[in-house]
Amino acid sequence: MPPQKVCVVGSGNWGSAIAKIVGFNAEEKPELFDREVRMWVFEEKVNGRNLTEIINTDHENVKYLKGIKLPQKVVAVPDVLEAAKAADIFIFVLPHQFVRGICEKLKGNIKSTAVAVTLIKGFEVAEGGGIRLISDVIRSILNIPVAALMGANIANEVAQENYCEATIGCRDMALGQKLKAVFQTKYFRIVCVQDEITVEVCGALKNVVATAAGFTDGLGFGDNTKAAVIRLGLMEMIKFCEVFYPGSKLETFFESCGIADLITTCYGGRNRKVAEAFAKTGKPLLQLEKEMLDGQKLQGVPTAAEINYMLKAKKMEERFPLFTAVHKICLGELKVDKMLDCLRNHPEHM
């Protein structure tokens, strides 16, 4: 098999950190991967220069991953079709609300033998009160196999080569091992499991729990309260999978994609940070997103809305009081200081 061409679709904080890893592995394993890794970049101006020009000249994404050098063979491309040309492996890592539009552009313009892995946290709202996994959106449009990679991975820490783990969920273990070779390094260790749906769902749901954790931080509560939020959030994550994705395996929650990612996100990460500021200042969440995230997007807020769309349609809001409270607070239907009232009589306590 000739060396595989890898395309990273997305170039934000996490996308750039992953591009660094993939670019390094492409250089280290020329027998497996083409040394040029193309990264699709949404073009924007930074200090009067195109971001793609900066990345390709200075080998640094100064907008989203400042201070981290990218391998020289990571090439920023502003046209997604040009970035995807002849690619064998697609890594999707962009805000989930843009996935469908990008996939529609790629449709009919990629290899039929290509494969993909999604690192995206979130769902797409479907008609009839349901939600769709992002992997299903990609799979349905592009008609290629899609795996999921999730884990306790704060992007800046990964980029700084702090030791961490991630989980690849892939029903086809041969494909899972192929993808593992794309990502694994001495500091970024990968475990492959076949329970791909649970891996992906965990990645989305944990941001809602982290938003709740941020609310408690902003309200001045301590670690005992946050521990309760994490535990109750984990129980709702498990219950959500049991109800809506039967066949999910409990042991998957003990992988990096589960409890480890949940803890990390509830103590670090952008969703917790912005939620804390919201509870302290009362400023609108979208305003705080613009002020604090420098172009990055919140994930917990839209995911809470997507989850609630399904819960409301199925009349299950009361069974998931933490998820429901976060959504109502984000909408302004519930004051943030009332969140704990929604948890005091949680079904887990009954």
C-alpha positions in Angstrom: 0.0 0.0 0.0 1.4 3.4 -0.9 1.8 6.0 1.8 -1.5 7.4 2.9 -2.4 11.1 2.5 -3.9 12.7 5.6 -6.2 15.8 5.5 -7.1 17.7 8.7 -10.5 19.4 8.2 -10.3 22.3 10.6 -7.6 24.5 12.1 -8.8 25.8 15.5 -7.1 25.2 18.8 -7.7 21.4 18.8 -7.3 21.1 15.1 -3.9 22.7 15.1 -2.8 20.6 18.1 -3.8 17.5 16.2 -2.1 18.7 13.0 1.1 19.0 15.0 0.8 15.3 16.0 -0.2 14.1 12.6 2.6 16.1 10.9 5.2 14.6 13.3 4.0 11.0 12.6 3.9 11.6 8.9 7.6 12.6 9.1 8.5 9.7 11.4 6.6 7.1 9.4 7.2 7.8 5.7 6.4 4.2 4.9 2.9 4.7 6.2 2.0 8.3 5.5 2.7 10.9 2.9 4.9 13.5 4.5 2.7 16.5 3.5 -0.3 16.9 5.7 -2.9 19.3 4.4 -4.9 21.3 6.9 -8.1 23.1 5.7 -8.1 26.6 7.2 -11.0 29.0 7.2 -9.2 32.1 5.8 -9.1 35.2 8.0 -6.8 38.1 8.5 -4.4 38.3 11.5 -2.4 41.6 11.8 -3.0 42.2 8.1 -1.8 38.8 6.9 -3.8 35.8 5.7 -3.8 33.1 8.4 -2.8 30.5 5.8 0.3 32.5 4.8 1.3 32.8 8.5 1.0 29.1 9.1 2.9 28.2 5.9 5.6 30.8 6.4 6.0 30.9 10.2 4.7 27.4 10.9 2.5 28.6 13.7 -1.2 29.2 14.1 -0.9 32.5 15.8 -4.7 32.9 16.1 -5.6 29.6 17.8 -2.5 27.9 19.0 0.0 30.7 19.7 3.6 29.8 20.7 3.5 26.2 19.2 5.5 25.4 16.2 3.9 23.1 13.6 5.9 20.7 11.5 6.9 22.3 8.2 5.1 19.6 6.2 1.7 20.7 7.7 0.4 22.9 4.8 -2.5 25.3 5.4 -5.0 25.4 2.5 -8.0 27.8 2.4 -9.9 25.8 -0.2 -11.4 22.6 1.4 -11.5 20.8 -2.0 -7.9 21.5 -2.6 -7.0 20.4 0.9 -9.0 17.2 0.4 -7.5 16.3 -3.0 -6.3 12.7 -3.1 -6.7 12.3 0.7 -7.0 8.8 2.1 -7.7 9.7 5.7 -9.8 12.7 6.8 -9.6 14.1 10.3 -12.7 16.2 11.1 -12.1 18.7 13.8 -14.2 21.9 13.4 -17.3 23.3 15.2 -20.1 20.8 14.7 -22.5 23.3 13.2 -20.3 23.6 10.1 -19.9 19.9 9.4 -22.8 19.4 7.1 -21.9 22.3 4.8 -18.3 21.2 4.5 -19.3 17.6 3.8 -21.7 18.8 1.1 -18.8 20.5 -0.6 -16.6 17.4 -0.4 -19.4 15.1 -1.6 -18.4 13.5 -4.9 -14.9 15.0 -4.7 -13.1 12.4 -2.5 -11.7 8.9 -3.0 -14.3 6.2 -2.6 -11.7 4.3 -0.5 -11.2 7.2 1.9 -11.9 6.8 5.7 -12.5 9.4 8.3 -12.3 10.0 12.0 -14.3 12.7 13.9 -12.9 14.6 16.9 -16.0 16.8 17.0 -18.1 17.1 20.1 -21.8 17.7 19.5 -24.9 16.5 17.7 -27.1 17.7 14.8 -30.7 18.2 15.4 -32.9 16.0 13.2 -36.6 16.2 12.3 -39.1 14.6 14.6 -37.5 15.4 17.9 -34.3 13.4 17.3 -30.6 14.2 17.1 -27.9 12.7 14.9 -24.3 11.8 15.7 -21.7 13.9 13.8 -20.2 10.6 12.5 -23.6 9.7 11.0 -23.8 13.1 9.3 -20.3 12.6 7.7 -21.0 8.9 6.9 -24.4 9.6 5.2 -23.1 12.4 3.0 -19.6 11.1 2.1 -20.5 7.3 2.2 -17.2 6.4 3.9 -16.3 4.6 7.2 -16.1 7.1 10.1 -14.6 6.4 13.5 -14.4 8.7 16.6 -11.5 10.0 18.7 -12.3 11.5 22.1 -10.4 11.9 25.4 -9.1 14.0 28.2 -7.3 16.4 25.9 -7.0 20.1 26.6 -5.6 21.2 23.3 -2.8 23.5 24.6 -1.5 20.8 27.0 -1.5 18.3 24.1 0.4 20.8 22.0 2.9 21.3 24.8 3.4 17.5 24.7 2.1 16.9 28.2 1.4 13.1 28.7 -2.3 12.3 27.9 -4.6 9.6 26.5 -7.4 9.4 24.0 -9.9 6.7 22.9 -10.6 5.7 19.3 -14.1 4.2 18.9 -14.3 2.1 15.8 -16.3 -1.1 15.1 -13.7 -2.2 12.6 -10.6 -2.9 14.8 -8.3 -3.1 11.7 -9.3 0.4 10.8 -9.0 1.4 14.4 -5.4 0.3 14.5 -4.7 2.1 11.2 -6.0 5.3 12.7 -4.1 4.7 16.0 -0.9 4.9 13.9 -1.9 8.3 12.7 -2.2 9.7 16.2 -0.2 7.8 18.8 3.1 9.4 20.0 5.2 9.0 23.2 3.0 11.6 24.9 -0.3 11.0 23.2 -1.4 7.4 23.9 -4.4 5.7 22.2 -6.7 2.9 23.2 -9.0 1.5 20.6 -12.5 0.1 21.5 -15.4 -1.1 19.3 -18.1 0.9 21.2 -17.8 3.8 18.8 -21.2 5.4 19.6 -20.5 5.7 23.3 -17.1 7.2 22.6 -18.6 9.9 20.5 -21.6 10.5 22.7 -19.3 11.0 25.8 -17.4 13.6 23.9 -20.5 15.7 23.4 -22.3 15.2 26.7 -19.3 16.1 28.9 -19.4 19.7 27.7 -22.9 20.1 29.2 -21.7 18.8 32.5 -18.7 21.1 32.4 -21.0 24.0 31.9 -22.9 23.0 35.0 -19.5 22.7 36.9 -18.6 26.2 35.7 -21.9 27.6 37.0 -21.1 26.1 40.5 -17.6 27.7 40.4 -19.1 31.1 39.5 -21.6 30.8 42.3 -18.7 30.2 44.8 -19.3 26.6 45.7 -16.4 24.3 46.4 -15.0 21.0 45.4 -17.7 18.9 47.2 -20.4 20.5 45.1 -18.4 20.1 41.9 -17.8 16.5 42.7 -21.6 16.0 43.1 -22.2 17.7 39.7 -19.6 15.5 38.1 -21.1 12.4 39.6 -24.6 13.3 38.7 -23.5 14.4 35.3 -21.8 11.1 34.7 -24.9 9.2 35.8 -27.0 11.2 33.3 -24.5 10.5 30.5 -24.7 6.8 31.2 -28.5 6.9 31.4 -28.7 8.9 28.2 -26.7 6.2 26.4 -28.8 3.4 27.9 -32.1 5.1 26.8 -31.1 6.4 23.4 -28.2 4.2 22.3 -28.9 0.7 23.6 -25.9 -1.6 23.4 -23.6 1.0 24.9 -21.0 -0.6 27.2 -20.6 0.6 30.7 -16.8 -0.1 30.6 -16.4 2.6 27.8 -17.1 5.2 30.4 -13.9 4.2 32.2 -11.8 4.9 29.1 -10.2 8.3 28.5 -13.3 9.4 26.5 -15.5 8.9 29.6 -14.7 9.8 33.2 -11.2 11.1 32.4 -12.5 13.6 29.8 -15.4 14.6 32.1 -13.1 15.4 35.0 -10.6 17.3 32.8 -13.3 19.4 31.2 -15.0 20.2 34.5 -11.8 21.6 35.9 -10.3 23.1 32.7 -11.6 23.8 29.3 -13.5 26.7 27.7 -17.0 25.6 28.6 -16.3 25.6 32.4 -14.4 28.9 32.2 -17.1 30.8 30.3 -19.9 29.3 32.5 -18.1 30.5 35.6 -17.8 34.0 34.1 -21.5 33.9 33.3 -22.5 33.0 36.8 -20.2 35.8 38.2 -21.1 38.6 35.8 -24.5 37.8 34.3 -23.2 38.8 30.9 -24.8 36.9 27.9 -23.0 33.7 27.1 -22.5 34.7 23.4 -20.9 38.0 24.5 -18.6 36.1 26.9 -17.7 33.7 24.1 -16.6 36.6 21.9 -14.7 38.3 24.8 -13.0 35.3 26.2 -12.4 32.7 23.5 -10.7 34.7 20.7 -12.7 33.1 17.9 -13.2 29.6 19.5 -16.7 28.4 20.0 -18.6 27.2 23.1 -19.8 23.6 22.8 -21.8 23.0 25.9 -24.5 25.6 25.1 -25.6 24.3 21.7 -25.2 20.7 22.8 -27.5 21.3 25.8 -30.0 22.6 23.3 -29.6 19.6 21.0 -30.1 17.2 23.9 -33.1 19.1 25.2 -34.7 18.9 21.8 -34.8 15.1 22.1 -35.6 15.0 25.8 -38.5 17.4 25.4 -39.9 15.4 22.4 -39.7 12.2 24.5 -41.1 13.9 27.6 -37.9 12.9 29.5 -36.7 16.2 30.9 -37.4 15.3 34.5 -35.2 12.1 34.2 -32.2 14.3 33.2 -32.4 17.3 35.6 -28.8 18.4 35.2 -29.0 18.5 31.4 -32.3 20.2 31.6 -31.2 22.8 34.1 -28.1 23.8 32.0 -30.3 24.3 28.9 -32.8 26.4 30.8 -30.1 28.6 32.3 -28.5 29.1 28.9 -31.9 30.1 27.6 -32.5 32.5 30.5 -35.6 30.5 31.6 -33.9 29.6 34.9 -31.7 31.7 37.1 -28.2 30.3 37.5 -28.5 30.3 41.3 -31.4 27.9 41.0 -29.4 25.1 39.4 -28.7 23.2 42.5 -32.4 23.2 43.4 -32.8 21.1 40.2 -30.3 18.6 41.6 -31.4 18.2 45.2 -34.2 15.8 44.2 -32.2 14.1 41.4 -33.5 10.6 40.5 -30.2 9.3 41.7 -31.1 10.3 45.3 -34.6 8.8 45.3 
